[in-house]
């Protein structure tokens, strides 16, 4: 699970950081996840759905419940 969480954070940064010139394609996202060998039984449609969701809705850090640090 940590591997996939990291993968989605990298994807989010890649797709939404204005300093990134060439963005990762959905095919590259799928290939990088399948290359780990951990997700061989996961349908490619799952990765496409995640890719499209992050493309349309960037991940954002939640506000702290503890206030400002």
BELDA-V556173 format. One record per helix or strand of 2 or more residues. SS is the DSSP state (H for helix, E for strand). FROM is the first residue (numbers start at 0). TO is the last residue. If there is no record, write none. Layout:
ss-><SS:SS>
from-><FROM:FROM>
to-><TO:TO>
This chain:
ss-><H:H:H>
from-><1:25:43>
to-><15:33:55>
